[in-house]
């Protein structure tokens, strides 16, 4: 029997964004991460990380360097009784410095390959799953996989290239607000009703998707966020 999952981008979503970091000592969970994921796990959602790690293709670090990163992340989540069901990453980049990893692939977000792989491994129903990310490449990957999507509006997305596939279902300020959206939407679906208007009244303000288009276009600072 399949189950739903919450897919999370790693850097800038689940943990504080430190560009190309492989030092476990620098890993810090985002505010509210443990509380929100514990609530979602209790509601039956698997917790899975999907992360672009182009630092491998660029030659900044190797795939083996991500093993202690994953271990530290699992340890920190376990301290809040949150079990990480899967940790998936894409090491590729089409302009990478290392030939082995310098190519177009099916796993690098905004493509949905990591989500499809996780769904096969963990018997996940993608249509009842969610993706939470902090840039629109995350959102596009979730939409392409058939998930519902939530954008964390924490100023990490600065380009705002809006297309139908890059439009999130909800925009919120933090992970606690994202958990509220998911749980209230699930409750509403069980009651065979429309999503409750109370979601938008949360202190962290779940905004309608159209809000994203109002953000100014800009250029992502080099190294500010790994795409």
Helices and strands as residue ranges (DSSP letters): E 5-8, G 24-26, H 33-42, E 46-52, H 65-78, E 84-90, H 113-122, G 126-128, E 130-133, H 136-145, E 148-152, G 164-166, E 170-172, H 175-190, G 197-201, G 209-214
